């Protein structure tokens, strides 16, 4: 009989709806000039991965910050940065 640890079978995803993280992420990209500068900036690039996440977009809307379409510019920028 083969024993498999319980923890190897479970994947836990924890998401916290964080107003500050959203606003800081947006600011880290918005403060830069060109799309290339935004892609090359570590803080902005990291923020993009957070800002384009479906849970973050839902959070943005649920906090009353605006419609999901407000984040389209970050989705487009993320695609540009990744050559899509």
TIVO-2410 file (N, C-alpha, C; in nm, 3 decimals):
# residues 84
REC num residu      c1      c2      c3 atome chaine
REC   1      X   0.085  -0.117   0.000     N      A
REC   1      X   0.000   0.000   0.000    CA      A
REC   1      X   0.089   0.123   0.000     C      A
REC   2      X   0.057   0.216  -0.087     N      A
REC   2      X   0.135   0.339  -0.098    CA      A
REC   2      X   0.064   0.450  -0.021     C      A
REC   3      X   0.139   0.522   0.059     N      A
REC   3      X   0.083   0.632   0.138    CA      A
REC   3      X   0.123   0.764   0.075     C      A
REC   4      X   0.026   0.851   0.058     N      A
REC   4      X   0.050   0.985   0.004    CA      A
REC   4      X   0.009   1.084   0.110     C      A
REC   5      X   0.095   1.179   0.137     N      A
REC   5      X   0.063   1.282   0.236    CA      A
REC   5      X  -0.055   1.366   0.193     C      A
REC   6      X  -0.139   1.398   0.284     N      A
REC   6      X  -0.258   1.478   0.257    CA      A
REC   6      X  -0.223   1.613   0.197     C      A
REC   7      X  -0.119   1.675   0.246     N      A
REC   7      X  -0.084   1.809   0.200    CA      A
REC   7      X  -0.038   1.811   0.055     C      A
REC   8      X   0.010   1.700   0.004     N      A
REC   8      X   0.051   1.696  -0.135    CA      A
REC   8      X  -0.070   1.693  -0.228     C      A
REC   9      X  -0.186   1.662  -0.176     N      A
REC   9      X  -0.306   1.655  -0.257    CA      A
REC   9      X  -0.387   1.784  -0.257     C      A
REC  10      X  -0.357   1.871  -0.166     N      A
REC  10      X  -0.436   1.993  -0.152    CA      A
REC  10      X  -0.360   2.114  -0.204     C      A
REC  11      X  -0.430   2.195  -0.277     N      A
REC  11      X  -0.375   2.323  -0.319    CA      A
REC  11      X  -0.464   2.430  -0.259     C      A
REC  12      X  -0.405   2.517  -0.185     N      A
REC  12      X  -0.481   2.622  -0.119    CA      A
REC  12      X  -0.445   2.755  -0.183     C      A
REC  13      X  -0.547   2.826  -0.223     N      A
REC  13      X  -0.525   2.958  -0.280    CA      A
REC  13      X  -0.592   3.059  -0.189     C      A
REC  14      X  -0.513   3.150  -0.138     N      A
REC  14      X  -0.566   3.252  -0.048    CA      A
REC  14      X  -0.556   3.386  -0.118     C      A
REC  15      X  -0.667   3.454  -0.128     N      A
REC  15      X  -0.668   3.585  -0.192    CA      A
REC  15      X  -0.727   3.684  -0.094     C      A
REC  16      X  -0.657   3.793  -0.076     N      A
REC  16      X  -0.708   3.899   0.011    CA      A
REC  16      X  -0.741   4.019  -0.077     C      A
REC  17      X  -0.861   4.068  -0.065     N      A
REC  17      X  -0.904   4.187  -0.138    CA      A
REC  17      X  -0.842   4.307  -0.067     C      A
REC  18      X  -0.744   4.368  -0.131     N      A
REC  18      X  -0.661   4.468  -0.064    CA      A
REC  18      X  -0.659   4.600  -0.141     C      A
REC  19      X  -0.735   4.696  -0.093     N      A
REC  19      X  -0.745   4.827  -0.157    CA      A
REC  19      X  -0.608   4.893  -0.172     C      A
REC  20      X  -0.529   4.889  -0.069     N      A
REC  20      X  -0.397   4.952  -0.072    CA      A
REC  20      X  -0.308   4.888  -0.178     C      A
REC  21      X  -0.310   4.757  -0.185     N      A
REC  21      X  -0.226   4.687  -0.283    CA      A
REC  21      X  -0.269   4.722  -0.425     C      A
REC  22      X  -0.399   4.734  -0.448     N      A
REC  22      X  -0.449   4.772  -0.581    CA      A
REC  22      X  -0.402   4.913  -0.615     C      A
REC  23      X  -0.427   5.007  -0.526     N      A
REC  23      X  -0.390   5.146  -0.554    CA      A
REC  23      X  -0.239   5.163  -0.568     C      A
REC  24      X  -0.162   5.097  -0.483     N      A
REC  24      X  -0.016   5.105  -0.493    CA      A
REC  24      X   0.034   5.045  -0.623     C      A
REC  25      X  -0.026   4.934  -0.663     N      A
REC  25      X   0.012   4.870  -0.789    CA      A
REC  25      X  -0.016   4.960  -0.908     C      A
REC  26      X  -0.133   5.020  -0.907     N      A
REC  26      X  -0.168   5.112  -1.016    CA      A
REC  26      X  -0.071   5.230  -1.019     C      A
REC  27      X  -0.042   5.285  -0.903     N      A
REC  27      X   0.048   5.400  -0.894    CA      A
REC  27      X   0.189   5.366  -0.939     C      A
REC  28      X   0.234   5.244  -0.910     N      A
REC  28      X   0.370   5.207  -0.948    CA      A
REC  28      X   0.387   5.203  -1.099     C      A
REC  29      X   0.280   5.175  -1.170     N      A
REC  29      X   0.287   5.177  -1.317    CA      A
REC  29      X   0.253   5.315  -1.373     C      A
REC  30      X   0.153   5.379  -1.317     N      A
REC  30      X   0.109   5.508  -1.369    CA      A
REC  30      X   0.214   5.616  -1.354     C      A
REC  31      X   0.305   5.599  -1.261     N      A
REC  31      X   0.408   5.701  -1.238    CA      A
REC  31      X   0.520   5.696  -1.341     C      A
REC  32      X   0.520   5.593  -1.424     N      A
REC  32      X   0.624   5.577  -1.525    CA      A
REC  32      X   0.574   5.626  -1.661     C      A
REC  33      X   0.667   5.661  -1.748     N      A
REC  33      X   0.631   5.717  -1.878    CA      A
REC  33      X   0.588   5.615  -1.981     C      A
REC  34      X   0.682   5.558  -2.050     N      A
REC  34      X   0.652   5.473  -2.165    CA      A
REC  34      X   0.614   5.331  -2.122     C      A
REC  35      X   0.552   5.261  -2.215     N      A
REC  35      X   0.517   5.121  -2.190    CA      A
REC  35      X   0.642   5.038  -2.164     C      A
REC  36      X   0.749   5.066  -2.238     N      A
REC  36      X   0.873   4.991  -2.217    CA      A
REC  36      X   0.930   5.016  -2.078     C      A
REC  37      X   0.923   5.139  -2.032     N      A
REC  37      X   0.971   5.171  -1.897    CA      A
REC  37      X   0.889   5.096  -1.793     C      A
REC  38      X   0.759   5.086  -1.817     N      A
REC  38      X   0.671   5.014  -1.724    CA      A
REC  38      X   0.704   4.865  -1.723     C      A
REC  39      X   0.730   4.810  -1.841     N      A
REC  39      X   0.763   4.667  -1.851    CA      A
REC  39      X   0.896   4.636  -1.783     C      A
REC  40      X   0.989   4.729  -1.793     N      A
REC  40      X   1.123   4.707  -1.739    CA      A
REC  40      X   1.135   4.738  -1.591     C      A
REC  41      X   1.035   4.803  -1.534     N      A
REC  41      X   1.036   4.838  -1.393    CA      A
REC  41      X   0.985   4.719  -1.312     C      A
REC  42      X   1.067   4.672  -1.220     N      A
REC  42      X   1.032   4.552  -1.143    CA      A
REC  42      X   0.901   4.568  -1.064     C      A
REC  43      X   0.883   4.682  -0.999     N      A
REC  43      X   0.762   4.703  -0.917    CA      A
REC  43      X   0.637   4.706  -1.004     C      A
REC  44      X   0.645   4.775  -1.117     N      A
REC  44      X   0.530   4.782  -1.207    CA      A
REC  44      X   0.501   4.644  -1.264     C      A
REC  45      X   0.603   4.576  -1.309     N      A
REC  45      X   0.583   4.444  -1.370    CA      A
REC  45      X   0.518   4.347  -1.271     C      A
REC  46      X   0.564   4.351  -1.147     N      A
REC  46      X   0.505   4.267  -1.043    CA      A
REC  46      X   0.359   4.308  -1.019     C      A
REC  47      X   0.335   4.439  -1.015     N      A
REC  47      X   0.199   4.489  -0.994    CA      A
REC  47      X   0.105   4.445  -1.105     C      A
REC  48      X   0.155   4.442  -1.228     N      A
REC  48      X   0.071   4.401  -1.340    CA      A
REC  48      X   0.017   4.260  -1.320     C      A
REC  49      X   0.101   4.171  -1.272     N      A
REC  49      X   0.055   4.033  -1.250    CA      A
REC  49      X  -0.058   4.029  -1.148     C      A
REC  50      X  -0.055   4.119  -1.051     N      A
REC  50      X  -0.162   4.127  -0.952    CA      A
REC  50      X  -0.286   4.194  -1.012     C      A
REC  51      X  -0.266   4.304  -1.083     N      A
REC  51      X  -0.378   4.384  -1.134    CA      A
REC  51      X  -0.460   4.312  -1.241     C      A
REC  52      X  -0.401   4.220  -1.313     N      A
REC  52      X  -0.474   4.150  -1.419    CA      A
REC  52      X  -0.538   4.020  -1.370     C      A
REC  53      X  -0.513   3.985  -1.246     N      A
REC  53      X  -0.571   3.864  -1.189    CA      A
REC  53      X  -0.723   3.882  -1.175     C      A
REC  54      X  -0.796   3.778  -1.211     N      A
REC  54      X  -0.942   3.784  -1.207    CA      A
REC  54      X  -0.995   3.820  -1.068     C      A
REC  55      X  -0.934   3.767  -0.963     N      A
REC  55      X  -0.978   3.798  -0.827    CA      A
REC  55      X  -0.954   3.945  -0.793     C      A
REC  56      X  -0.845   4.001  -0.842     N      A
REC  56      X  -0.816   4.142  -0.818    CA      A
REC  56      X  -0.918   4.230  -0.889     C      A
REC  57      X  -0.952   4.192  -1.011     N      A
REC  57      X  -1.051   4.269  -1.087    CA      A
REC  57      X  -1.186   4.265  -1.016     C      A
REC  58      X  -1.226   4.148  -0.968     N      A
REC  58      X  -1.351   4.137  -0.891    CA      A
REC  58      X  -1.344   4.221  -0.765     C      A
REC  59      X  -1.230   4.220  -0.699     N      A
REC  59      X  -1.209   4.299  -0.578    CA      A
REC  59      X  -1.225   4.447  -0.609     C      A
REC  60      X  -1.161   4.492  -0.716     N      A
REC  60      X  -1.167   4.632  -0.758    CA      A
REC  60      X  -1.312   4.677  -0.773     C      A
REC  61      X  -1.391   4.596  -0.840     N      A
REC  61      X  -1.532   4.628  -0.862    CA      A
REC  61      X  -1.609   4.623  -0.730     C      A
REC  62      X  -1.585   4.521  -0.649     N      A
REC  62      X  -1.660   4.506  -0.524    CA      A
REC  62      X  -1.630   4.618  -0.425     C      A
REC  63      X  -1.511   4.676  -0.433     N      A
REC  63      X  -1.476   4.789  -0.346    CA      A
REC  63      X  -1.536   4.921  -0.395     C      A
REC  64      X  -1.602   4.916  -0.510     N      A
REC  64      X  -1.664   5.036  -0.565    CA      A
REC  64      X  -1.565   5.133  -0.628     C      A
REC  65      X  -1.449   5.081  -0.669     N      A
REC  65      X  -1.348   5.168  -0.729    CA      A
REC  65      X  -1.380   5.203  -0.874     C      A
REC  66      X  -1.467   5.126  -0.934     N      A
REC  66      X  -1.506   5.150  -1.073    CA      A
REC  66      X  -1.536   5.019  -1.142     C      A
REC  67      X  -1.566   5.029  -1.272     N      A
REC  67      X  -1.595   4.907  -1.348    CA      A
REC  67      X  -1.467   4.830  -1.380     C      A
REC  68      X  -1.483   4.703  -1.410     N      A
REC  68      X  -1.369   4.618  -1.445    CA      A
REC  68      X  -1.291   4.675  -1.563     C      A
REC  69      X  -1.360   4.744  -1.651     N      A
REC  69      X  -1.294   4.799  -1.770    CA      A
REC  69      X  -1.188   4.903  -1.735     C      A
REC  70      X  -1.192   4.958  -1.615     N      A
REC  70      X  -1.088   5.051  -1.570    CA      A
REC  70      X  -0.950   4.985  -1.571     C      A
REC  71      X  -0.948   4.854  -1.553     N      A
REC  71      X  -0.821   4.782  -1.545    CA      A
REC  71      X  -0.774   4.730  -1.680     C      A
REC  72      X  -0.850   4.756  -1.786     N      A
REC  72      X  -0.812   4.709  -1.919    CA      A
REC  72      X  -0.675   4.760  -1.962     C      A
REC  73      X  -0.640   4.882  -1.923     N      A
REC  73      X  -0.510   4.934  -1.965    CA      A
REC  73      X  -0.396   4.853  -1.905     C      A
REC  74      X  -0.418   4.795  -1.787     N      A
REC  74      X  -0.315   4.711  -1.725    CA      A
REC  74      X  -0.311   4.573  -1.791     C      A
REC  75      X  -0.427   4.524  -1.832     N      A
REC  75      X  -0.433   4.397  -1.906    CA      A
REC  75      X  -0.359   4.414  -2.038     C      A
REC  76      X  -0.386   4.524  -2.108     N      A
REC  76      X  -0.319   4.550  -2.235    CA      A
REC  76      X  -0.168   4.566  -2.215     C      A
REC  77      X  -0.129   4.637  -2.110     N      A
REC  77      X   0.013   4.657  -2.083    CA      A
REC  77      X   0.080   4.524  -2.050     C      A
REC  78      X   0.013   4.440  -1.972     N      A
REC  78      X   0.069   4.309  -1.939    CA      A
REC  78      X   0.091   4.226  -2.065     C      A
REC  79      X  -0.006   4.230  -2.156     N      A
REC  79      X   0.008   4.158  -2.283    CA      A
REC  79      X   0.126   4.213  -2.363     C      A
REC  80      X   0.139   4.344  -2.366     N      A
REC  80      X   0.250   4.408  -2.436    CA      A
REC  80      X   0.384   4.364  -2.376     C      A
REC  81      X   0.392   4.366  -2.245     N      A
REC  81      X   0.517   4.330  -2.177    CA      A
REC  81      X   0.556   4.185  -2.204     C      A
REC  82      X   0.457   4.100  -2.224     N      A
REC  82      X   0.483   3.958  -2.247    CA      A
REC  82      X   0.479   3.922  -2.395     C      A
REC  83      X   0.474   4.022  -2.480     N      A
REC  83      X   0.479   3.999  -2.624    CA      A
REC  83      X   0.357   3.932  -2.683     C      A
REC  84      X   0.243   3.952  -2.622     N      A
REC  84      X   0.119   3.892  -2.674    CA      A
REC  84      X   0.048   3.986  -2.768     C      A
***
